[in-house]
Amino acid sequence: MAPLVASLTIAAGMILAQPPPEKPNIIFFLTDDQDQMLGGSFPPLDGVTPMRRTQTELADKGVTATNFFVHTPICCPSRAEIVSGRYLHNIKAQPVTTPPLPPKGAVCMHVNVTKVDQRTFAADLRDAGYTVGLFGKYLNSVPYDDFSQPPDGFDAWMANGGGEYIAPQFGARGLAFAGIPDGNVSFNVTDYTTAVVGNVSSAWIEHVTATRPRAPFFAYIAPKAAHEPFIPAPWYLDHWEPSWPVHEPRPPAYNSSAAARADKHGNIATQPLLSEEAARVITGVYKNRWRTLLSVDDVIGDVLAKCDALGLLERTYVFYTSDHGFQLGEDNMLMDKRHVYDWDTRVHLLVRGPGLVPGAQMAQPATTVDLAATWLGLAGVTKAARYDGRSILPLLLAAGRSIPPLDPMSAARSHRSIPPPLLAAGRALNASGAAAAPTAGSPDDAAIRRTLAPAVVRHLDALGPVSAYAAGWRREVFIEYYYVADNDKCIDNCTTPGEYPQKDAACVDLRHNAGCWGPPQCNAQCYPTESTANNFIALRTMADAPGAGEADVLYAEFATGEQSTADIDFARPDFYEMYDAASDPWMTANVVKRTPTAVRHALHERLHKWFACAGEKCP
């Protein structure tokens, strides 16, 4: 990437000469809409990926969490859950239909943003001595839409709600060293948002290392990609390699018949079949999504290279995930997220850092809500009672080591990272390689503890033996969502948008404006993304859960309504779905009516305990 800010020069020896740090540095990469099940992340599609540097530097040199999910499959709630460490029902905005109404931007996809911003994980890390910076997308909106005022805890800040791919705008604080003034900042039409975010992030890491060499830092790096409208950087606009797929994966749920969708909720049951033009648009979107990820790969590779040059990498933990997954024709929805199924909720998590076994896999189920508690653990901070998530650090450290497995059947069951769909191109979605052989030793061993920062050791001591912690870990994750908007995707009767790169155009061929979608560009041949029936709470089980007997299952309860006008409490669900993901990984057959009453009752009871939980009472 061409540098967009002035670079600082610093000798790596200056950093290495400092005493060993009490606390590790932490870097968090968060992409937008990056799917796992359709080959968009890790493991790569038949060994092919647009993110080769990330594969080498994170997947191969770190731990892959093979059963990692988001709590809410849409942008703003998912991101709010990450920064707050809380489930959606604990940060949900209650309906307000009469004055005084909340300020503009204070409610974001049913999230009470004011409540979230009152105390984020950043404030707790700041109090623990960390310098914290955020660069890229924060939430989709903030009170008064003023992104120039960061929440408490962030020392450096260049944020927006996603913004434009070309000539992006941000609210900024604490970046004067890079020539970026406080306030609202507009970049040029020659500037690509992912490159801007990456270069400012690298410059900030170099700056804080020079000015506060003994203080740990946390860098939150969140590029817009691969979000709609999926616009690649100019230098990747036409890039497609011969070994890459000719089109997106087309699993059994792709363009399914009306009969196959009859037992599904809301608009899914009534979706039209995909037309040839719809399929062409989907393929174009798929390819442009991969092209946007080439720039993300540059950012991850360049930031890690900068850390390596500064002598920081071996005392830094690096996390990489997405705010949710994506669909490309599954259940005949053109593109988007918002649904309960694995392609929208299951995401990658790659973690690299001291004490982690390269190439190992963590099988225990976890969600993005667990990240804040994990970061606080790395900082040696006692988790505040308000956090709903739990630290996954012991599980990451145990991955690839010879400790008792998740449960007596886990070794035989061989937890897969994602289901293997059959693709029209004759490829299968599979792991990038065989799992590494177990490494001797437990994270409880003194020899391994000596390689960890003192703050990390204190955190592990507070949690108790790692083997017991792993054995007592949950066997399921909790998912929650409230209808936002129909979000029609239309592909006919299109107007002509501006030419690339002058316009953030929703077209799959950006040079010639072919294969557009809308609104506003198009208003016919429409495929709705959701309906008011799409409010749900769900359990996704990963192992035999006590008292239920189910194994690899998705169980969901739905309620029709609009959270913005009347609170949805799921006291009287009006639709149920359940899928045996072991035999039906693409969730095409709703088996809830064939499931024994006792099993359904047990799932219902556990689900509603999750829905009522807060803080330490959450599993």
Steps between C-alpha positions, in 0.01 A plus 500: 500500500618851428549682831239764572658645812853588595696208638705522817844344527598302805773245568370161603790472745356785705192289565685176565721674756202574722413266789247225422148639509262434784209483256483399133397717211173408327398557137146432383405481133125510429360467149141560392271236343790256451348155474660171597271235355511632143877505475551862597740441788664205675543215429539606138296368210683186384824663612431816299466836676533870417675539838828313464699718741232459765504125445876492553528747787185423700340168403828309468670671795202520733188325626181465296173490696295251301164563668491877530179700454358848525218566744303721258541470120491867403755779523408744776381257769790265438754781528329640809517156659873484431582836662261448793548127558123471544216312334250695296213471748719681755576798272172504309318830452143497623235635263440875522211615282414835661719804579758548629663273244865389529756715318573411140735203485450403865304188402679282248318189377330473842822563696504768769825660386508743792496206741776323308722807488469564873756228567677297231784253539733784395436690824590193705818447299587869533466467877735201482770712336431435133513753220197426282439596138211425264527537123215433256139408554368535856120473505266589214384807690581693817307773686454808281698312231815666633785254452758757608416438869631155604361312798701509821816291487622560146822704481513502120200480272425512130151360464184501294191287451642326196499790260615495140764279343631793294582840657399389852415732787576439866473665838849526650670559836858465620666464158672837463837322479385360162373834373136410567322775698234442762149519359343382177754407234441440128746307284548541126339312213836329449485354853352155561348446843672170586841644411431811709401291802801273462758773460370709788491190721863414421610859555323513836659175619841640408420828674381352830793259504737796472323729745387241758742210452420328830121537483290234328267597218173375355437566129144448371524489119167473318495553122169527313565195282337275396177699550259607227555650242818287485721750316861384454802727511598641160811281495285186549201599288550232233703251703390136476743210507462191279488269802213689661142364471294591194202578721383492861428170682152369424404267786160327541343817645591701189197586282288241678145411398187633668431152635844488662432832676140438602591427864707815547389828655390827344608608154732201458201279424376738230826605331496474119749281319822669396495617140800469269567871549480458879752216483730717287481785750575260787809371322619854432446593863691191612799595286502863609483391864817298449662799330423725799661240726828531311535844660414362844775244450738786425401674823544191716830411337637854519398558862658172608814580299519837675468332840770251405735779394441674832569184700140484624353196334613238749339687788178585323173307470324542166128423454315494169128444442190643327188666637283229334478274198317537171267335251533479123182338371437275800125467563469711181610821669715694258760620750520625859489355853240532786398133523544225756678251276869415521601689187392823672613420856815285474821698445873445512715583802876487460723580799878520512712577804736382774429151629266403214577190295541584128244328280289380793119497511271603784177296481302649789205718390540871566371832369612855440348593838786304660771717344489791746535268800794332327677830435451609859645166608811560291533835677469331839177687572230345715193489280230745607163351593329662203682284243289213370782321317772272638870489429605251234870550574540167686334322207731670250806407706374142534441460126744250351628392842464168679220575743163327550266573205175693510303184583566124478361481147673802353808322370288245317256761377785709351331842504502638151553867443231533233273260312623377162260616228496354152584770252397521136865556414584162651675638805435436865552744784766344719775573746829639373690204645505225757472603862831531676604220732442583870782691664622366831425694811206685649460876540507420872864381476757735649720483190219630283389759755850650493451590133190707580471858620443531877155650443400197293623263771295683762192463280556127460559460873170673573312261269650183645648196322462523124387139468213560742411829331486330160297208634244739649465714190157546341382262226294755309477863396208742518379701199256794508361731232220754436358596162654818356359553148380300199817609318385400151771416250372594152680434173275632222388842373832652602621854452864563412716595801821698478815350353762338722664635707299822522194332649451230764300308240313176572604319182700182449683634194608838626660617178189450288223508765370155405314278742381767740266458793300729719302694606568777418667392175241229421135449593375180332560123530550535875608246760418606859759418763267471799149568631349588838491125572880505528540559875667204667693353789690180438740241637776348290626190678841356425517193727275276709349745746400377847140390524401545136663233289536709184843537341556732202178700491354841423182573696319833447182671619345785300255780582338736251514873572712814493724571798496872418129522583440225760752305704541140383556268796444160332247405767272362226705383202295448185744285302771244576787356301750226579773348285724197541816666374698176512292348219363826355779762525322735258185494713251405233267274706319641804466201736334677791166321452675162505704576810395336830311735730748448782792611284312807377401590855859472623623721217224754565584519870872546439436756228288719726758481779750640253254770398458608863868488593726791586859521620628211709168318462567440130648157422 
